[in-house]
Amino acid sequence: MYNFNINRRHFLKGATASLVLGAFGAEGMDFLHLQKTWRVALIGAGWYGKSDLFKLIQVAPVEVVALCDVDKNQLNEAGQLVSQRQKSKKVPRLYNNYQKLLAENELDIVLIGSPDHWHALQTIDAIKAGANVYVQKPISVDVMEGEAMLAAARKYKRTVQVGMQRRSTPHLAEAKKNIIEAGLLGNISHVEMCCYYHMRNNSNPPLQAVPDFLDYDLWTGPAPLRPYDGIPHRGWWRAFMEYGNGIVGDMCVHMLDAVRWSLDLGWPTKISSTGGIYMPNPGKSNISDTQTAIFEFEKLNCVWQHRAWGNAADPEYPWAYKIYGDKGTLACSVMKYDFTPVGEGKKIHMDAVYEREKYPEDLTEKNIELHTAAATRLQMLNFIKCMNDGGRPVADIEEGHISAASCILANMAMKTGRPMVYDHKTRQVIGDAEATALLQRVYRSGWTHPHPDKV
């Protein structure tokens, strides 16, 4: 077992302290001097992949030995940025094909920052290659992909952490401990979750030639091959159900997972949803602009609502979850939380934790989500700890699967017009053969869909 040293006076402050001490114990040492250098690769060297990697570099002794991306320009830029960030100053080996990367490098950690439709195959292949994996959310595009990823992690005994960092967000951890677990909400029987950001891309670009720096066929991989109409990253791919699960798969998964973590919830007992494209649609996007989903648990309904138009119901909490108890209400977002008691009690407020002084390089990172940086660093520390001691990480692949699959099932409910009751033990939607068939999408010719019994 490696020796984790934490210098509490240097690092631990407030909410960050409680999370780090919970993860590592109270013995004072400096965790930046772990006695192993982890060999790391990143697959998908775009915006969030690089951001995750930079946070790992900040908190653990790593050598980034390889990067993979199908966009040569993006790949070369990432190589230079990593060389500036990592201690060795070396430019990692650069790859177009992730399978070649896995075959040619001995790796401890693989970070996966590719689009959703690639997560399953890349995670499973990395696990089989002997690596531990940090994969961005949602883990899968269909339910059976998630089942296969979970099966692979358990079969090969690898640590797999999912990038659902609300579970490591300092102010939300404080809310869980000091509001929910302290009983300030009383009996809880209702949760509301929402996203009112205007994030549905309604553009209508013309078809065009694929640029020579992009391998579009390999970018598409197992997904349907759409006619090329512009660089799919950053974000254009999210406009299409071919590659993901719309706003529910992108944004609801974060809030639902945070609620499940906060309230210690497992699988929903039933999921229903309604919605679609309700507003005038001048563009190509085929994801819903309006959707409501209900995730039912025992004596508790969690209701999701998104509208990619109009004003937010609560401008202070446009992307959020609100937990209602008979003694008070807790409103939470990535930026803050507010507890409002019933009656004359004391209101409680806390903002997101920033670490600008400790990590000044955050201020120069392009497109960084500064309010989430502390959470991602804590997520990485938890990941490293569990690789070392064999424990399950805070956002273990099983938790990531439950949250992602629940959102996928919500979209299935909207598509079929029927509620979904999923039995994860039999991997069937109970009493609905048509819905059960939708648990596994058809892969493009040349690609094989993973199966949990055959990983």
N, C-alpha and C positions, 0 to 999 in steps of 0.2 A: 504494500500500500504506500502511495506517495504521501509526502508530508506537506500538508496545507498550512501555511503560516498566514495569519491575519493580524495586521497591526491595527487595532481598533481605533486608537487615537488618530491615526492618519487617514483612515478611510471611512469609518462608520459614523454616520450622522442620521438621526431621526428614523424615518421609515426605511431608508436603505439599510440602516443598521439591523433592524429587526429581520429583514429578509436575509441578509448575509449571515447573521448569527444563526438563524433558523436552518440555513443550508449547510453551514460549516462547523457549528459549535462555537463556544465562547473562548477557546484557547487562543491567546493572542500571538499571531504570526503574520508574516507578509505573504499573501497568496500569490503575489506576482513572482515569487521565487520558487515555484513548484520544481521538483527535481526531475522533470521530464520535459523534453521538447516534443510537442505533438506535430506529426506530419499531416498537413491539411491540403485539401483540394476544394475548389469551388466549381460547381457546375451551374452555369447560368450567371454570367458576369455583368448583368445589368444593374439597375438601380438598387433594388433591395438585397440582391445577392452580395454586392460589394459592401453595402452598409452593414449587413450581418457579419461579414468577414472582418471588417474594420473593428467592430466591437469585440470580436474574439481576439484579435491581435492586441487590443488594449488591455485585456484582463488575464491572458494566459500565455505561457511561453510556447509559441508555435512557429513552425517554418512552413510557409505556403509554398508547396513544391509544384503545384499544377493548377491551371485554370482552363475552363472549357467554355466556349461559346460559338454559336454558328454564325455570328456576326464578327468578321475579322476586325473591323474598326473598334467595336466595343471591346473585343478581346485584347487588342493591343493596348488600348487605353487602360484597361483594368490591370494589365501586366505592369505598366509603368507606375500606376498609383500604388499597387501592392509593394513594389520595390522601394518606394518612398516611405511606406508605412512599416514594413517589417524590419526587424533588427539586423538581419543579414544583408539587407539592401539588394538581394538577388531578385531578378525577374523570374517568376515561376515559368515552368515549361507550359507552352500554350498549345491547346488542342481544339480542333473542330469537332471531334467525335468523342463523346464521353466514355464510350466503351473502350476505346484505345487508351484513354487516360487511366481508366481503372486497371487495364491489363498491364500497363507499363510502370505503375507506381505503387509502392507499398505505403498504405495510408492508414492513419489512425482515425481521421475525421474527414468526412465529406459533407460540405454544405451544399444544399440544393436551392437555388434561387431562380430556377427556370419557371415558365408558365405552368399553370395547373395541370394541363394535359400531359405533362412529362413527369410529374412527381412520382407516380407509382413505379414506372419502369426504372427510373434512375435510382430511387431509394432501394428497391429490391436488388438491383445489380450491385449497388455500393455495399449493401449488407453482405451479399454473397462474396464480394471481393475482400471481406474482412474488416470493413470500416464501420465506425459508428457514424450516425447520420443526424444532421440538423436540417430539417426540411421545412420549407415555408408552408404556410396554410393557404387554402385548405389542402389536406393531404392528397385528395383524389377528386376526380370528376365523376366517377360512379362508385356505388357502394361496394361492389366486389373488389375494386382496386384497393380500397381501404382495408377490407378483410385480408387481402393477400399481403399487404404491407405489414399489418399487425402479425400475421402468421410468420412472415419471414423474420421479423425482429425477434420473436420468441424462439423460433427454431434455431437460429444462428447465435442467439444470446448476445445481441448487439443493443447498445443504448441508442434510442431514437427519440430525439427531442423535436417538438413541433414549434414553429415560430408563432405561437399564440401567447405573446408576452404580456397580455393582461394579467396572467397568473404571476408574473414577476414585477408588476407595476407597483412601485412603493406606496403611492397614495391609495390604490385599490386594496393592497394587502392590509393597510391600516384600517380601511373601512370594513373589510372582512373581519378583522380581529376585534376592533374597538366599537363597532356598531352592530354588526350581525351577530357575531359569537358572544358579544357582551349582553345580548338580549334587548337592545334598545328598540328594535323594531317590533318586538312581541311576536305574535303569531303571524306568519307570512303566508298569504294565499293568492298573491297576484304579482306578476312581473310584466312590465312593458319595456320593449326594446325597439329601437328605431334607427333609421338613417334617412335624413332629408337632404343630403348633399345632392347637388345637380351633377352627378357623376356618370350618367349614361351618355356615351358619345353618339351624337346624332349626325355625324358628318357623312358625306357621300362622295368619297374620293373616286376618281376614275381608275380603271384598270391600267396597269403599267408594267414595264419590263422589270424583272427582278434584278436588283443591282448586283454587280459582280462580287461584292464583299459579303453577301448574305447567301447562305445555303438554305433556301426557303423550303425545299423538300425535307431536309433534316430538321428544320425548325418545326415543321408540321408534324413529323413523326407519325404516331398512331392516330392522330386526329384526322377528320375529313380535310381534304386539300381544297381550300378556298382559292378562287382566282386572286392573284396578287394585286393588291390595291394600296400598297404603301408599307412602310416599316411597321411590323406588328407590335413591337415594343416601343416605347413605354406606354402601355395602356390600351392601344387600339384593339388588341386581342380580347380584352375584357368586354368588348361590346358584343361578343358572340358566344352563344351556347355551345358551339363546336369545341371551345377550349376551356370552358369553365361552367359556373353555375350562376352567372349573373350577380346582381347586387346581394342576393341572399347568400350565395357562396363566398362572396368577397368580404362583405361587411357584417352580415348577421352572424356568421360563424365566430367572429371575435366576441360579439356581445353575448351570444348564447353560451359560448364557452366560459366567459367570465361569470355569468350567472350560475352555470353548473358548478364551477369551482367555488364560488362564493357560498352556495347553498348545499354543497355536497350532493349533487344530483347525478344520476346515471343516465340510462337511456330513457327518452320519453316513452310513455305508454301509447300515445297516439299523436299523429301529426296531420294537420289539415291546412289547406292554403287556398287562397283565391287571388286572382290578379291577372295582369297581362300588360299589353301595350295599349294604354287607354288614351294617351295624348297623340296629337298629330305627329307622324313619324316621317320626317323628310329624308332620313338617312338609312343606312344599311343595318344598323344594330337590330338584333333579334332578342335581346334580353328584356325582361319586364321593366316598365317604368313605374308601375304601381303594384304593390303586393302586400298582402297580409298573411301571416302564418301563425298558427297556434300550436305550440308544443305543450302537450298535456303530461303532467306528472301527478302523483298522488296528491289530491287536494290542493293543486297548484297549477295554474295556467300561465305560461310564458307567451306573450303575444308580441309578434314582430310586425312592424309596419315600415315600408319604405315608399317614398315618392321622389322621383327624380325631377320634380317640378314644384312650383309654389313655395310657400314659406314653411319653416319648421314649426311644429306645434309649440315647442319651447325653444326659443332662439338661444338660450343658455346651454341647451343640451340637444344639439342637432343630430349627433351620433352617440347613442347612450343606452343605458338601461336604468330603469327605476324599479326598485323593490318596495312593495307596499306591505306594511304590517299594521296591526291594529293599534300599535303605539307610535308609529311614525313612518316616514318615507325616506328612502335613501336613493338619491340621484347620483349616477356615476358616469363619467366619461374619461377619455384618455387625458383630459386636461385637469380634472378636479373631481371632488365629490362634495355633496351637500346633504346633511341629515336634518330633516325637519320633523320635530316631534309633534304628536297630537297634543293640543292644549298649550300650556304655558312653559313647557320645558326648554332646555338650552339647545339652540341650533349649533351644528358643528360643520366646519368647512375645512377642506385641505386642497392645496394645489399640487400639480405634478412636480416631481423632483427633477431639478436640472443640475448638471455637474460640469458647468462651463469652465470653472477654474481648474478642476482636477484633470479634465480632458479638453484642453483648448483646441485640439485638432478637430473637435466636433464643429467648431465655428467655421471651418474652411471646407468641410465635407459638402459636396454638391448635393442639393436636394434632400439633405438630412431631415428626418423628423426628430427635431431636437428634444421634444417632450417625451419621446419613447426611448431615447438612447440609454438612460439609466436602466430601464426595464430590460432591454436587450442584453446589456452587459450582465445583469443578474441572471438572465436566462442562460447565458453562455457559462457563467460560473457554476450554475446548477447542473448543466450538461456535463461539464468537466468532472465535477465531483462524482456524479453517478457513473461515469465511465470508470472512475477510479475505484469506487466502492461497490459497484454492482447494483445500486438501488435504482428505483424508477424515478425518472425526472419529473419535474412539476408539470410539464406539458408532454407527458409520455405519449407515444404513438397511439395507445389505446384511447386516451382522452381526446387526442386529435381526431381519431377515427369516429368516435361517438358524435362529436360536434359537427364534423364535416358531413357524415352520413345523414345526420338529422336535417341539415340544410338541403342536401340532395333529395331526401324524401319529401321535404316541403315542396320542392319544385315538381316532383313526381305527383304529389297530391294536387297541385295547381293544374298540371297537364291532364290528369285523368278525371279531375272533378270528384275524387273520392279520398277519404282519409286513409292514411297509411299506418298500419300496425306492424312494425318490423320485429321479427324474432331473430336476434343476432346469433342464437345458438343453431337454428336450422337454416339461417340465411334466406329466409322467405318473408314475403309480406303475407301475413295470415289471411287466408280466404280470398286471395287475389292473385291468380296465376298470371294475368296480364301485367300487373305491377311487378311481380317477381321477375318477369322477363326483362323489365327495365332496369333491374339492379346492375346489369352488365351491358355496357354499350358495345357496339360493333367497332372493332379496330380496323383501320385502313389496311388494305392488302399489303402483306410483307411484315406485319407486326402481330405479335401474339399477346393476347390479353392474359395477364397473370391470374392464377387461381390459387386460393388459400391452401388447397390440398396438394398443390404441385410446385410450390416455391422451393 
